[in-house]
Amino acid sequence: MCGICGIINFKGESISQNLIQQMNNTLIHRGPDDEGYYFSQRLGSSGQRIGDRPSVALAHRRLSIIDLDTGHQPMSNEDGTVWIVFNGEIYNFIELREKLIKKGHQFRTKSDTEVIIHAYEEYGTDCLKYLNGMFAFAIWDNKRQVFFLARDRLGIKPLYYYFDRKQLVFGSEIKAILKALPYFPRIDVQGLWDYLFFRYIPAPLTIFEGIKKLLPGHFMKISNNSFKISQYWDLPHEKDSMMMDQICECKLIKQFQLLFDNSVHRRLMSDVPLGVLLSGGLDSTAVVASLSRNTTENLKTFSVAFKEEGPDYDETHYARVVSKHFKTDHYEIKIGFKEFLDALPKYVWYMDEPMSDPASIPLYYVSQLASEHVKVVLSGEGGDELLAGYKYYLVYKGYNRARLVSSLPHCVRKILDLLNREFLKSSRIYRYLRIAEQGLNTYLLHTYTYNVFSEDAKKDLCPNFYQVLSSNRISDYYIKQVLDFDIIDQMLYRDIKVWLPDDLLLKADKMTMANSLELRVPFLDHELAEFTAKLPVSMKVRWDQHSKNYCTKYILRKYLQGKVPQIILERPKRGFPVPLKKWFSKQLKPVYNDILLSSEFLSDGIFNKKFIKNILSGQDSNAFNQAWALLIFAIWKTVFKKETYAL
C-alpha cells in the first residue's frame, strides 16, 4: 500500500526534481517506509533538451507489506524501458508470475509490482483483465512512448488527475497535484452543487475545477499526443440463466461460501501482522469467521464507540460477543465530543475535498488504534451494496404497490387522493399516489439517494449559482443502464457505481492511510461481485415467514448460520451510529454559529445568510445534516485555501 504521483510534460520541458519531491512529501502518511523517483527527460551537457519526446517524472511513497527487501519503486523491467509506480495489492500475483515465467519473462524480485510490469509487456492494456486486487498505477513505456494510468474495478484505491494541453499531473491524493499547479484552482461549482445533494462528490468531478477522479474500472492511455479514457470492466448487465432457472439454493450458498472464503484467504497475503476492523455487524463478523478458519494465528480485532452518549451509540457489545466466540485479541477505543471536534481539521486535510459522512471520524480513530498493533486490516465494506443490506432497499414493496396504483385510471386516483386527505390520512397511500403522479421511472431515478439539500433547498441556499447548474445525477445515468432489472438490482447497481467508491471506499482509504494502515475488503473481490450481481433478488432479500418481515442479505445469513453467534444474525441493520443530531442543538450549536455565520465564510457570496440562519434554527428535520455539510465545507475552505493544516 502506497502513495503515487507524477507528471508527464508533453512539450518535453524539464521537470523539477524539487517539485516532484514536494508532491511526494504530501503523501508521506501513505508510505512512511521508503520513497523513490524516476525522471525520463534527456538533457544535453548544457541543459538543453534532446529530441522531441515528452518528459516524465514518477514518484512513490511506500508502506512495506510484501517483499520488504526488494519492493522499492519506481520499478522497471529488465532493460529499463518500462517503469511503474503502483498503489495497492495484486492478490493473484504468484499464479500470474508463474504464467509469465513460462512465457519467458524474467523476474528480479518477489513483488506483485514487477508482475504488473511483465503482464503489461505481455498483454498491453489487456493486462488489467488478469489482475485480481485493488490498485491504482501509472506505467511509462519509454520505448513506445505510451503513458498508461489505471484504477481497479470497484474503485477501492483512489486516483486523481489534472490534464491540460501542456501536461498531465496525477496522484493518489489531490494535495499532491495541487503542489504542481502554478495557481490554486477555483472551486468547481458543479462539484459543490453535487456535494450539497449527495454529501460527497461523485466521480469524475472533484471540488477543484480541472482536477478529476479516474472512474473505477477505467484506464487512461496517452500516446502520439492522443488522450483516451476507456472502460475495461463493469458488473454483469444480465442475470445468469442457470441461477434464474431455480438452481438449487444450497448450491448457490456453497458457491458463495467458496468465493467468499477464497477472497478472504487471498487477503491474508502479507509479510507483516494483520487484523480486522470489527463493528459486530454481519459483514465484519463474516470476515472474522472466515479468517478464523483460514489462519491459526491469534487474530486481532478493533472496535470504536462514543463514550458518554448512551447505548444507542455504543455497539461494542456485539463486537465483544464476536471476539469471545472466535477468541480474538480485541481492542477498543471510545471517543467523545472533544475528540470528534479536534479531528475535523485533520479529517478534512486527509480527505482532500469535503465529504460530510460523520462516520469517517470514528473510522479515523479506530484506524489509529489498529495501526499501533498491525499494518494491515480487513473490513466488511461492500457487503451491503452487493447483497442489499440497507433498509431502504426494502421499500421496493411500496414501489410494487405504487405500480398497481399507477395502473388505475386517473379519475380513480383522484378519488383515492381525496379520500386519503379527508379520512384515511395514510402516509403510505400518499406516497403511492405521488409515485403514480411522477411516473415510476422518475420516482426511481430521484429516490433512495442520500439527499442533504433538495433541489429547491439548494436554490434557496445558493441563489446566485443555480441558474447555470444542472441536477447532474450521475446516479441517474447508472440506473438507466439497467432499467430492465428488478428494482432492487437497479438500486444495487447504482450504489456500487457511485455511493460505494465515492463515499464508503474513499473515506475508508483516506482514514486508514492517514494512519499508515492498509485496508483490504474481501467482499469486493471482483469475482465475488460478479457472482452476486447475477444472483436472483430472492437470494438477497426474502420474506421471512417466522419473523413476518423481510430478510436482507439472505445468502450471507444462510452461509453464516451455525458459524457465528445467533445474536449477530438476528440484530437489526444499523449504520455506524454518530450522535450528530444529539449534538446539533447543544455542543455543536456555538461552533455552527461562529463558523457558518461568519463574514469570512459568507464573503464569497455563494451562500444565503438568511437561509443558513433558518437551518440553524433547527425547524427542518434534516437541519442537522445540512448544517454538518456546510460546516465541513467551511473547514475545507480554511484548511485548503489557506493551507493552515498542511501536515
C-alpha positions as CSV (number, residue, x, y, z in Angstrom):
1,M,0.0,0.0,0.0
2,C,1.5,3.3,-1.1
3,G,1.1,6.7,-2.5
4,I,1.9,7.6,-6.1
5,C,2.2,10.8,-8.1
6,G,3.9,12.1,-11.2
7,I,3.9,14.5,-14.2
8,I,4.1,13.9,-17.9
9,N,5.1,17.1,-19.7
10,F,4.1,16.9,-23.4
11,K,6.4,19.6,-24.5
12,G,9.4,17.8,-23.1
13,E,10.3,20.6,-20.6
14,S,12.5,19.7,-17.7
15,I,10.5,18.7,-14.6
16,S,11.9,20.0,-11.3
17,Q,13.1,17.3,-9.0
18,N,12.3,19.6,-6.1
19,L,8.7,19.9,-7.3
20,I,8.3,16.1,-7.5
21,Q,9.8,15.7,-4.1
22,Q,7.3,18.2,-2.7
23,M,4.4,16.4,-4.3
24,N,5.7,13.1,-2.9
25,N,6.1,14.6,0.6
26,T,2.4,15.3,0.8
27,L,1.8,11.5,0.6
28,I,4.2,10.5,3.4
29,H,1.4,9.2,5.6
30,R,0.5,6.7,2.8
31,G,4.1,5.4,2.7
32,P,6.5,6.3,5.6
33,D,8.8,3.4,4.9
34,D,10.5,4.4,1.7
35,E,10.4,6.8,-1.2
36,G,11.6,6.7,-4.8
37,Y,11.8,8.7,-8.0
38,Y,12.2,8.3,-11.8
39,F,12.9,11.0,-14.4
40,S,12.9,10.4,-18.1
41,Q,13.9,13.7,-19.6
42,R,17.0,13.7,-21.8
43,L,19.2,16.8,-21.5
44,G,22.4,17.7,-23.2
45,S,25.6,18.8,-21.4
46,S,24.4,22.5,-21.4
47,G,20.9,21.5,-20.1
48,Q,19.1,21.8,-23.4
49,R,16.5,19.1,-24.3
50,I,17.4,16.4,-26.8
51,G,14.8,15.1,-29.2
52,D,11.0,15.7,-29.1
53,R,9.9,13.2,-26.6
54,P,7.8,14.1,-23.5
55,S,9.3,14.4,-20.1
56,V,8.1,12.1,-17.4
57,A,8.6,12.1,-13.7
58,L,7.3,9.4,-11.3
59,A,7.3,9.3,-7.5
60,H,6.4,6.8,-4.9
61,R,5.9,6.6,-1.1
62,R,6.0,3.0,0.3
63,L,4.2,1.3,3.1
64,S,6.1,-2.0,3.1
65,I,3.7,-5.0,3.2
66,I,5.0,-7.6,0.7
67,D,8.6,-8.3,-0.4
68,L,10.0,-6.0,2.3
69,D,13.6,-6.0,0.9
70,T,13.3,-5.7,-2.9
71,G,10.0,-3.9,-3.5
72,H,11.4,-0.5,-4.0
73,Q,9.6,1.8,-6.5
74,P,9.6,3.2,-9.1
75,M,10.3,-0.2,-10.6
76,S,11.3,-1.1,-14.2
77,N,11.6,-4.1,-16.4
78,E,15.0,-5.7,-17.2
79,D,16.2,-3.2,-19.7
80,G,14.7,-0.1,-18.0
81,T,12.3,0.8,-20.9
82,V,9.1,0.3,-18.8
83,W,8.6,2.0,-15.4
84,I,5.8,1.8,-12.9
85,V,4.5,3.3,-9.7
86,F,1.8,1.3,-8.0
87,N,-0.5,1.6,-5.1
88,G,-2.4,-1.5,-3.9
89,E,-2.1,-5.2,-3.8
90,I,-2.4,-7.9,-6.6
91,Y,-3.7,-11.0,-4.8
92,N,-3.2,-13.4,-7.6
93,F,0.4,-12.3,-8.4
94,I,2.0,-15.6,-7.6
95,E,-0.1,-17.5,-10.1
96,L,0.3,-14.8,-12.7
97,R,4.0,-14.7,-12.1
98,E,4.3,-18.4,-12.9
99,K,2.4,-18.0,-16.1
100,L,4.6,-15.1,-17.2
101,I,7.8,-17.1,-16.4
102,K,6.6,-19.9,-18.7
103,K,6.2,-17.3,-21.4
104,G,9.9,-16.3,-21.0
105,H,9.7,-13.4,-18.6
106,Q,12.5,-13.0,-16.1
107,F,11.9,-11.6,-12.6
108,R,14.4,-9.9,-10.2
109,T,12.0,-9.5,-7.2
110,K,9.2,-11.4,-5.5
111,S,6.9,-8.4,-5.5
112,D,3.4,-8.0,-7.1
113,T,4.6,-4.7,-8.6
114,E,7.0,-6.4,-11.0
115,V,4.2,-8.8,-12.1
116,I,2.2,-5.8,-13.4
117,I,5.2,-4.7,-15.5
118,H,5.6,-8.0,-17.2
119,A,1.9,-8.5,-17.6
120,Y,1.8,-5.2,-19.4
121,E,4.7,-6.2,-21.6
122,E,2.9,-9.4,-22.5
123,Y,-0.7,-8.2,-22.8
124,G,-0.6,-4.4,-23.1
125,T,-3.6,-2.6,-21.6
126,D,-5.4,-6.0,-21.5
127,C,-3.2,-6.9,-18.6
128,L,-5.9,-5.4,-16.4
129,K,-8.2,-8.4,-17.2
130,Y,-5.6,-10.7,-15.4
131,L,-5.2,-8.7,-12.2
132,N,-7.2,-9.6,-9.1
133,G,-6.8,-7.0,-6.5
134,M,-7.0,-3.3,-5.5
135,F,-4.8,-1.0,-7.5
136,A,-4.0,2.4,-8.9
137,F,-0.9,2.6,-11.0
138,A,0.9,4.5,-13.7
139,I,3.2,2.9,-16.3
140,W,5.6,4.8,-18.6
141,D,6.6,2.8,-21.6
142,N,9.6,4.7,-22.8
143,K,10.2,2.6,-25.9
144,R,6.6,3.0,-27.3
145,Q,6.1,6.5,-25.7
146,V,2.9,5.3,-24.0
147,F,1.6,6.5,-20.7
148,F,-0.8,4.1,-19.0
149,L,-2.8,5.0,-15.9
150,A,-5.4,2.6,-14.4
151,R,-7.7,2.1,-11.4
152,D,-9.2,-1.1,-10.0
153,R,-12.6,-2.4,-11.0
154,L,-14.6,-1.3,-8.0
155,G,-12.7,1.8,-7.0
156,I,-11.0,0.6,-3.8
157,K,-7.9,2.7,-4.5
158,P,-8.3,6.4,-5.4
159,L,-6.6,8.1,-8.4
160,Y,-6.8,11.8,-9.4
161,Y,-5.5,13.7,-12.4
162,Y,-5.2,17.1,-13.9
163,F,-4.9,17.4,-17.7
164,D,-4.3,20.3,-20.0
165,R,-2.5,20.8,-23.3
166,K,0.9,21.1,-21.6
167,Q,0.9,18.3,-19.0
168,L,-0.8,15.6,-17.1
169,V,-0.4,15.5,-13.3
170,F,-1.7,12.6,-11.3
171,G,-1.7,11.4,-7.7
172,S,-3.2,9.2,-5.1
173,E,-4.4,12.3,-3.4
174,I,-5.4,15.8,-4.6
175,K,-2.9,17.6,-2.3
176,A,0.0,16.1,-4.4
177,I,-1.5,17.6,-7.6
178,L,-2.0,21.0,-6.0
179,K,1.8,21.3,-5.5
180,A,2.3,21.0,-9.2
181,L,-0.2,23.7,-10.3
182,P,1.0,27.3,-10.8
183,Y,-2.2,28.6,-9.1
184,F,-4.7,27.4,-6.6
185,P,-7.7,26.1,-8.6
186,R,-11.1,27.5,-8.3
187,I,-14.0,25.7,-6.7
188,D,-15.8,23.5,-9.2
189,V,-19.3,24.9,-8.7
190,Q,-21.0,21.9,-10.2
191,G,-18.9,19.7,-7.8
192,L,-20.1,21.8,-4.9
193,W,-23.7,21.6,-6.1
194,D,-23.5,17.8,-6.2
195,Y,-21.8,17.7,-2.7
196,L,-24.8,19.6,-1.3
197,F,-27.1,16.9,-2.5
198,F,-25.1,13.7,-2.0
199,R,-22.8,14.8,0.9
200,Y,-19.9,13.7,-1.3
201,I,-18.8,14.5,-4.9
202,P,-19.5,11.7,-7.4
203,A,-16.7,11.0,-9.9
204,P,-15.3,12.1,-12.2
205,L,-15.7,15.6,-10.6
206,T,-13.9,16.9,-7.5
207,I,-14.3,20.1,-5.6
208,F,-11.4,21.6,-7.6
209,E,-12.0,22.8,-11.1
210,G,-9.9,20.9,-13.6
211,I,-8.9,18.1,-11.2
212,K,-10.8,14.8,-11.8
213,K,-11.1,11.3,-10.5
214,L,-10.4,8.4,-12.8
215,L,-13.5,6.2,-12.7
216,P,-13.4,2.7,-11.2
217,G,-12.9,0.0,-13.9
218,H,-11.3,2.6,-16.3
219,F,-7.8,3.3,-17.7
220,M,-6.2,6.2,-19.4
221,K,-3.8,5.9,-22.3
222,I,-1.7,8.7,-23.7
223,S,0.3,8.1,-26.9
224,N,1.2,10.2,-30.0
225,N,-0.4,13.2,-28.4
226,S,-3.8,11.4,-28.1
227,F,-5.6,11.1,-24.8
228,K,-8.2,8.4,-24.3
229,I,-10.1,7.0,-21.2
230,S,-11.6,3.6,-21.7
231,Q,-13.7,1.3,-19.5
232,Y,-12.3,-2.2,-19.1
233,W,-14.8,-3.7,-16.6
234,D,-18.4,-3.5,-15.4
235,L,-20.7,-5.5,-13.3
236,P,-22.6,-8.0,-15.5
237,H,-25.7,-6.5,-17.0
238,E,-27.5,-9.8,-17.4
239,K,-28.6,-12.4,-15.0
240,D,-27.2,-15.9,-15.1
241,S,-29.9,-18.0,-16.7
242,M,-28.9,-21.1,-14.7
243,M,-29.4,-19.1,-11.4
244,M,-32.7,-17.7,-12.6
245,D,-33.9,-21.2,-13.5
246,Q,-34.2,-22.0,-9.8
247,I,-30.8,-23.7,-9.4
248,C,-30.7,-25.4,-6.0
249,E,-30.4,-22.9,-3.2
250,C,-27.9,-24.9,-1.3
251,K,-25.6,-25.0,-4.4
252,L,-25.7,-21.2,-4.6
253,I,-24.9,-20.9,-0.9
254,K,-21.9,-23.3,-1.3
255,Q,-20.7,-21.3,-4.3
256,F,-21.0,-18.1,-2.3
257,Q,-19.1,-19.6,0.6
258,L,-16.3,-20.9,-1.7
259,L,-15.9,-17.4,-3.4
260,F,-16.0,-15.5,-0.1
261,D,-13.6,-17.8,1.7
262,N,-11.2,-17.7,-1.3
263,S,-11.4,-13.9,-1.2
264,V,-10.6,-13.8,2.5
265,H,-7.8,-16.3,2.1
266,R,-6.2,-14.2,-0.8
267,R,-6.2,-11.2,1.5
268,L,-4.1,-13.0,4.1
269,M,-1.1,-12.4,1.8
270,S,1.3,-10.3,4.0
271,D,4.8,-10.2,5.4
272,V,3.5,-8.1,8.3
273,P,0.8,-8.5,11.1
274,L,-2.9,-8.0,10.1
275,G,-6.2,-7.7,11.9
276,V,-9.9,-6.8,11.4
277,L,-12.0,-3.7,11.9
278,L,-14.9,-5.3,13.8
279,S,-18.2,-3.5,14.3
280,G,-20.1,-6.5,15.4
281,G,-22.3,-6.3,12.3
282,L,-22.9,-9.1,9.9
283,D,-20.3,-8.2,7.3
284,S,-17.3,-7.7,9.6
285,T,-18.3,-10.8,11.6
286,A,-18.3,-12.8,8.4
287,V,-14.7,-11.7,7.7
288,V,-13.7,-12.8,11.2
289,A,-15.5,-16.1,10.9
290,S,-13.7,-16.9,7.6
291,L,-10.3,-15.7,8.9
292,S,-10.7,-17.9,11.9
293,R,-10.9,-20.9,9.6
294,N,-8.0,-19.7,7.4
295,T,-5.4,-19.0,10.0
296,T,-4.0,-20.5,13.2
297,E,-2.6,-17.2,14.4
298,N,-4.3,-15.2,17.2
299,L,-6.4,-12.7,15.3
300,K,-6.5,-9.1,16.4
301,T,-9.8,-7.2,16.2
302,F,-10.5,-3.4,16.7
303,S,-13.7,-1.5,17.5
304,V,-14.7,2.1,18.2
305,A,-17.7,3.7,20.0
306,F,-18.8,7.0,21.5
307,K,-18.4,7.4,25.3
308,E,-20.9,9.1,27.5
309,E,-23.6,9.1,24.8
310,G,-25.6,6.1,25.9
311,P,-26.1,2.6,24.5
312,D,-27.6,3.9,21.2
313,Y,-24.0,5.0,20.2
314,D,-22.1,2.0,21.6
315,E,-22.2,-1.3,19.7
316,T,-19.0,-2.7,21.2
317,H,-21.2,-5.3,23.0
318,Y,-21.7,-7.1,19.7
319,A,-18.1,-6.8,18.8
320,R,-17.2,-8.4,22.1
321,V,-19.6,-11.2,21.5
322,V,-17.9,-12.0,18.2
323,S,-14.4,-11.6,19.7
324,K,-15.3,-14.0,22.6
325,H,-16.8,-16.5,20.2
326,F,-13.7,-16.6,17.9
327,K,-11.1,-15.9,20.7
328,T,-9.6,-12.9,19.1
329,D,-7.3,-10.3,20.8
330,H,-9.8,-7.5,21.0
331,Y,-9.0,-3.8,21.3
332,E,-11.5,-0.9,21.7
333,I,-11.3,2.9,21.7
334,K,-14.1,5.3,22.9
335,I,-14.2,8.9,21.8
336,G,-16.3,11.8,22.9
337,F,-17.4,15.2,21.5
338,K,-14.0,16.8,22.1
339,E,-12.1,14.1,20.2
340,F,-14.6,14.3,17.5
341,L,-14.3,18.0,17.1
342,D,-10.5,18.0,17.4
343,A,-10.2,15.6,14.5
344,L,-12.2,17.7,12.0
345,P,-9.3,19.7,10.5
346,K,-7.2,16.5,10.2
347,Y,-10.1,14.7,8.7
348,V,-10.7,17.4,6.0
349,W,-7.0,17.5,5.2
350,Y,-6.7,13.8,4.6
351,M,-10.0,13.6,2.7
352,D,-8.8,16.3,0.2
353,E,-12.3,17.5,-0.5
354,P,-15.5,18.0,1.5
355,M,-17.3,14.8,2.5
356,S,-19.9,15.1,5.3
357,D,-20.1,11.5,6.3
358,P,-19.7,11.7,10.2
359,A,-18.8,8.1,10.5
360,S,-15.4,9.0,9.0
361,I,-14.2,10.4,12.3
362,P,-14.6,7.3,14.4
363,L,-13.1,5.4,11.5
364,Y,-10.0,7.6,11.8
365,Y,-9.7,6.9,15.5
366,V,-10.1,3.1,15.2
367,S,-7.6,3.1,12.4
368,Q,-5.2,5.0,14.6
369,L,-5.8,2.3,17.3
370,A,-5.2,-0.6,14.9
371,S,-2.0,1.0,13.5
372,E,-0.4,0.6,16.9
373,H,-0.7,-3.1,16.6
374,V,-0.8,-4.1,12.9
375,K,0.0,-2.7,9.4
376,V,-2.9,-4.4,7.6
377,V,-6.6,-4.7,8.5
378,L,-9.6,-6.3,6.8
379,S,-13.1,-5.0,7.0
380,G,-16.7,-5.6,5.8
381,E,-17.1,-2.8,3.3
382,G,-19.2,-3.7,0.3
383,G,-21.4,-6.4,1.8
384,D,-24.5,-4.1,2.0
385,E,-24.1,-2.9,-1.6
386,L,-23.6,-6.4,-3.0
387,L,-26.4,-8.1,-1.0
388,A,-29.0,-5.4,-0.3
389,G,-28.2,-4.8,3.4
390,Y,-29.8,-1.4,3.8
391,K,-33.3,-0.8,4.9
392,Y,-34.1,1.4,2.0
393,Y,-33.8,-1.4,-0.4
394,L,-36.9,-2.9,1.2
395,V,-39.2,0.0,0.1
396,Y,-39.5,-1.9,-3.2
397,K,-42.6,-3.2,-1.6
398,G,-44.0,0.3,-1.8
399,Y,-42.8,0.6,-5.4
400,N,-44.6,-2.5,-6.4
401,R,-47.8,-1.3,-4.7
402,A,-47.3,2.1,-6.3
403,R,-47.1,0.3,-9.7
404,L,-50.6,-1.1,-9.0
405,V,-51.9,2.3,-8.1
406,S,-50.4,3.9,-11.2
407,S,-52.3,1.4,-13.4
408,L,-55.6,2.8,-12.1
409,P,-57.5,5.3,-14.2
410,H,-56.6,8.9,-13.4
411,C,-60.1,9.7,-12.1
412,V,-59.9,6.8,-9.6
413,R,-56.6,8.0,-8.3
414,K,-58.1,11.4,-7.8
415,I,-60.9,9.9,-5.7
416,L,-58.3,7.9,-3.7
417,D,-56.4,11.1,-3.1
418,L,-59.5,12.9,-1.9
419,L,-60.5,10.1,0.4
420,N,-56.9,9.9,1.8
421,R,-56.8,13.6,2.6
422,E,-60.2,13.7,4.2
423,F,-60.4,10.4,6.0
424,L,-57.6,7.9,5.7
425,K,-54.6,10.1,6.5
426,S,-52.2,7.3,5.4
427,S,-48.6,8.3,4.5
428,R,-48.2,5.1,2.5
429,I,-51.2,5.8,0.3
430,Y,-50.0,9.4,-0.1
431,R,-46.6,8.1,-1.2
432,Y,-48.1,5.6,-3.7
433,L,-50.2,8.4,-5.2
434,R,-47.2,10.7,-5.6
435,I,-45.2,8.0,-7.2
436,A,-48.0,7.3,-9.7
437,E,-48.2,11.0,-10.3
438,Q,-44.5,11.4,-11.0
439,G,-44.1,8.3,-13.1
440,L,-42.4,5.2,-11.9
441,N,-39.0,5.7,-13.6
442,T,-38.9,9.3,-12.4
443,Y,-39.6,8.2,-8.9
444,L,-36.9,5.6,-9.1
445,L,-34.3,7.9,-10.5
446,H,-34.7,10.6,-7.8
447,T,-35.3,8.5,-4.7
448,Y,-33.2,6.5,-2.3
449,T,-30.2,8.8,-2.7
450,Y,-28.8,10.5,0.3
451,N,-30.5,13.8,0.0
452,V,-28.9,16.5,2.1
453,F,-30.3,19.6,0.3
454,S,-33.2,19.1,-2.1
455,E,-33.1,20.9,-5.5
456,D,-35.4,23.6,-4.1
457,A,-33.3,24.0,-0.9
458,K,-30.1,24.4,-2.9
459,K,-31.7,27.2,-4.9
460,D,-32.5,29.0,-1.7
461,L,-29.1,28.3,-0.3
462,C,-27.1,29.3,-3.4
463,P,-29.4,31.8,-5.3
464,N,-26.6,33.2,-7.4
465,F,-25.5,29.9,-8.9
466,Y,-28.3,27.6,-9.5
467,Q,-29.3,29.1,-12.9
468,V,-26.1,27.8,-14.5
469,L,-26.0,24.4,-12.9
470,S,-27.7,21.1,-13.5
471,S,-29.0,18.4,-11.2
472,N,-26.2,16.2,-12.8
473,R,-27.4,13.0,-11.3
474,I,-24.6,10.6,-12.2
475,S,-26.8,8.1,-10.4
476,D,-29.5,8.6,-13.0
477,Y,-27.0,7.6,-15.7
478,Y,-26.3,4.3,-14.0
479,I,-29.9,3.5,-13.3
480,K,-30.7,4.0,-17.0
481,Q,-28.2,1.3,-17.8
482,V,-30.3,-1.3,-16.0
483,L,-33.9,-0.2,-16.3
484,D,-34.9,-3.7,-17.3
485,F,-33.5,-5.1,-14.0
486,D,-35.6,-5.8,-10.9
487,I,-35.8,-2.6,-8.9
488,I,-33.5,-3.8,-6.1
489,D,-30.8,-4.8,-8.6
490,Q,-31.2,-1.3,-10.2
491,M,-30.6,0.3,-6.8
492,L,-27.6,-2.0,-6.0
493,Y,-26.0,-1.3,-9.4
494,R,-26.2,2.4,-8.8
495,D,-24.9,2.3,-5.3
496,I,-22.0,0.1,-6.4
497,K,-21.1,2.5,-9.1
498,V,-21.5,5.8,-7.1
499,W,-22.1,5.5,-3.4
500,L,-19.6,2.8,-2.7
501,P,-16.5,4.2,-4.5
502,D,-17.2,7.9,-3.9
503,D,-18.1,7.8,-0.3
504,L,-17.6,4.5,1.6
505,L,-14.4,3.3,-0.1
506,L,-12.9,6.8,-0.4
507,K,-13.3,7.6,3.3
508,A,-12.1,4.0,4.2
509,D,-8.9,4.5,2.1
510,K,-8.2,8.0,3.4
511,M,-8.8,7.4,7.1
512,T,-6.8,4.2,7.2
513,M,-3.9,5.6,5.1
514,A,-3.9,8.7,7.3
515,N,-2.6,6.3,9.9
516,S,-0.3,4.4,7.6
517,L,-2.6,1.4,7.7
518,E,-3.5,-0.8,4.7
519,L,-7.2,-1.8,4.4
520,R,-8.4,-4.9,2.5
521,V,-12.0,-5.5,1.6
522,P,-12.9,-9.2,0.9
523,F,-16.5,-8.6,-0.2
524,L,-15.1,-6.6,-3.1
525,D,-13.2,-9.3,-4.8
526,H,-14.4,-8.8,-8.4
527,E,-15.2,-12.5,-8.9
528,L,-17.5,-12.4,-5.8
529,A,-19.0,-9.1,-7.0
530,E,-19.8,-10.6,-10.4
531,F,-21.4,-13.7,-8.8
532,T,-23.6,-11.7,-6.5
533,A,-24.7,-9.4,-9.4
534,K,-26.0,-12.5,-11.2
535,L,-27.9,-13.8,-8.2
536,P,-31.7,-13.7,-8.2
537,V,-33.1,-11.0,-5.9
538,S,-34.6,-13.7,-3.8
539,M,-31.1,-14.7,-2.7
540,K,-30.6,-11.1,-1.4
541,V,-33.9,-10.1,0.0
542,R,-36.6,-12.6,1.0
543,W,-39.8,-12.6,3.1
544,D,-39.2,-14.4,6.4
545,Q,-42.3,-16.2,7.5
546,H,-41.0,-16.7,11.0
547,S,-40.3,-13.0,11.8
548,K,-43.0,-11.7,9.5
549,N,-40.5,-9.3,7.9
550,Y,-38.1,-9.1,5.0
551,C,-34.7,-10.7,5.5
552,T,-31.8,-8.8,3.9
553,K,-28.5,-10.3,2.8
554,Y,-30.3,-13.7,2.7
555,I,-27.4,-15.7,1.2
556,L,-24.9,-14.3,3.6
557,R,-27.1,-15.2,6.6
558,K,-27.6,-18.7,5.3
559,Y,-23.8,-19.1,4.9
560,L,-23.2,-17.9,8.4
561,Q,-25.9,-20.0,10.0
562,G,-24.3,-22.0,12.8
563,K,-20.9,-20.4,12.2
564,V,-21.5,-17.1,14.2
565,P,-23.4,-16.3,17.4
566,Q,-27.2,-16.2,16.7
567,I,-27.5,-12.7,18.3
568,I,-25.4,-11.3,15.4
569,L,-27.7,-12.9,12.8
570,E,-30.7,-11.5,14.5
571,R,-29.6,-8.0,15.3
572,P,-31.2,-5.2,13.2
573,K,-29.1,-3.5,10.5
574,R,-27.7,-0.1,11.6
575,G,-25.3,2.3,10.0
576,F,-22.5,3.4,12.3
577,P,-24.3,5.5,15.0
578,V,-22.9,9.0,15.4
579,P,-24.7,11.4,17.9
580,L,-24.7,14.2,15.4
581,K,-28.4,15.0,15.9
582,K,-28.0,14.9,19.6
583,W,-25.1,17.4,19.5
584,F,-26.8,19.7,17.0
585,S,-28.6,22.0,19.4
586,K,-26.1,21.6,22.2
587,Q,-22.4,21.2,21.8
588,L,-22.3,22.0,18.1
589,K,-24.5,25.0,18.2
590,P,-21.8,27.6,19.1
591,V,-19.5,26.0,16.5
592,Y,-22.1,26.3,13.8
593,N,-22.9,29.9,14.7
594,D,-19.3,31.0,14.9
595,I,-18.3,29.5,11.6
596,L,-21.3,29.4,9.3
597,L,-22.5,33.0,10.1
598,S,-19.0,34.5,9.9
599,S,-18.2,37.1,7.4
600,E,-15.2,35.0,6.2
601,F,-17.4,32.1,5.3
602,L,-20.1,34.2,3.6
603,S,-17.6,36.6,1.9
604,D,-17.5,34.9,-1.5
605,G,-21.3,35.2,-2.0
606,I,-22.0,31.6,-2.6
607,F,-24.4,31.1,0.3
608,N,-27.6,32.9,1.5
609,K,-27.1,34.0,5.1
610,K,-30.8,34.1,5.8
611,F,-31.3,30.5,4.7
612,I,-28.3,29.4,6.9
613,K,-29.9,31.1,9.9
614,N,-33.1,29.2,9.1
615,I,-31.1,25.9,9.0
616,L,-29.5,26.7,12.4
617,S,-32.9,27.3,13.9
618,G,-33.4,23.5,13.6
619,Q,-37.0,23.7,12.3
620,D,-36.4,21.2,9.5
621,S,-35.9,17.5,10.4
622,N,-32.9,17.4,8.1
623,A,-31.3,20.6,9.6
624,F,-28.6,18.8,11.5
625,N,-27.3,17.1,8.3
626,Q,-27.5,20.3,6.3
627,A,-25.6,22.3,9.0
628,W,-23.0,19.5,9.2
629,A,-22.4,19.5,5.4
630,L,-21.9,23.3,5.5
631,L,-19.6,23.1,8.5
632,I,-17.4,20.5,6.7
633,F,-17.3,22.7,3.6
634,A,-16.3,25.7,5.7
635,I,-13.5,23.8,7.4
636,W,-12.3,22.6,4.0
637,K,-12.1,26.2,2.7
638,T,-10.0,27.2,5.7
639,V,-7.7,24.1,5.6
640,F,-7.0,24.1,1.8
641,K,-7.3,27.7,0.7
642,K,-5.1,29.0,3.5
643,E,-3.2,25.7,3.8
644,T,-3.1,26.2,7.6
645,Y,-3.1,22.5,8.2
646,A,-0.5,21.1,5.8
647,L,0.8,18.2,7.8
